[in-house]
Amino acid sequence: MYFLYGAKTPGKIKLVATFDSEEQLLAYVGWATLSKNVDASSKFEQGSMLAGFRWWERADKALTDEESEAVTHNPSSTML
């Protein structure tokens, strides 16, 4: 399982979604990213799991104590 985290400020991450593969996660982030800023932050598609965040991070293991069952698994652009 792969974990997608969003952050409003650097270092303060929140689990937003899980994926079966890294490829799915990266495809989703690619779709959700509208623009990238010079400070490495991004603007994300409204309605995406990253909406309201400025940074994202991926991991192949949980980085926080948040329950992965409480977030959407394998979200897609067709969910909007």
C-alpha positions in Angstrom: 0.0 0.0 0.0 1.2 3.5 -0.8 0.2 6.5 1.3 -0.4 10.1 0.1 -0.1 12.9 2.5 -1.0 16.6 2.2 0.5 19.5 4.1 -0.7 23.1 4.5 2.7 24.0 6.0 6.0 22.1 5.4 6.4 19.2 7.8 2.8 19.1 9.1 1.4 16.2 7.1 -2.0 14.6 7.1 -2.9 11.3 5.5 -5.4 12.0 2.6 -5.5 8.8 0.5 -4.0 5.4 0.0 -3.2 3.5 -3.2 -2.5 0.0 -4.3 0.5 1.1 -6.4 3.0 3.9 -6.6 2.1 4.4 -10.2 -1.6 5.0 -9.3 -0.5 7.5 -6.6 1.7 9.4 -9.0 -0.9 9.5 -11.7 -3.4 10.9 -9.3 -1.0 13.6 -8.0 -0.2 14.5 -11.6 -3.9 14.9 -12.4 -4.6 16.8 -9.2 -1.7 19.3 -9.6 -2.8 22.4 -11.4 0.4 24.4 -11.0 3.7 24.3 -9.2 5.2 27.3 -7.4 8.9 28.3 -7.0 8.7 27.4 -3.2 8.0 23.8 -4.2 4.3 24.2 -3.2 1.5 23.4 -5.6 -2.1 24.4 -6.4 -4.4 21.4 -6.6 -7.7 20.6 -8.3 -10.8 21.6 -6.3 -12.5 18.4 -5.2 -9.3 16.3 -5.2 -8.0 14.8 -2.0 -5.2 17.4 -2.1 -7.5 20.4 -2.3 -6.7 22.9 0.5 -3.1 21.6 0.8 0.0 23.2 -0.6 2.5 20.3 -0.5 2.2 16.5 -0.9 4.4 13.6 0.2 4.3 9.9 -0.6 5.4 6.9 1.4 5.3 3.1 1.2 4.6 2.9 4.9 2.5 4.9 7.3 4.3 8.1 8.5 1.6 9.1 11.0 -0.7 7.3 13.5 -3.7 8.1 11.4 -5.9 5.1 10.4 -5.6 4.4 6.7 -9.1 2.9 6.7 -10.5 6.4 7.4 -9.4 7.8 4.1 -10.3 7.1 0.5 -8.5 4.2 -1.1 -7.6 4.5 -4.8 -9.3 7.9 -5.5 -9.6 8.9 -9.2 -10.5 11.9 -11.2 -13.8 10.3 -12.1 -14.9 10.6 -8.4 -15.5 14.4 -8.9 
